[in-house]
């Protein structure tokens, strides 16, 4: 809780949640927007966004 207060708006909470879920904490994020509840379960693929194809082409990263 102290880390959350001290590092507010630094973007580190996202990394903490991913790390803690790997350790077995099973943190579930829920948000209510326009009367719709959005849920992000532990280990969901939504924790990582795909790299856009135009960026991959620019950098020359091989695609699988």
JONORLIN-V354883 format. One line per field, one symbol per residue. ss: DSSP state (@ for helix, = for strand, . for the rest). phi: phi as a letter, one per 30 degrees, with the letter a starting at -180 (. if undefined). A space follows every 10 residues. Layout:
ss: ???
phi: ???
This chain:
ss: .@@@@@.... .@@@@@@@@@ @@......== ===..===== ....@@@... ..@@@@@@@. ....
phi: .dddddceic iddedddddd dddjdhdccb bcbhicccbc deiddddbcd dedddddddi ddcc
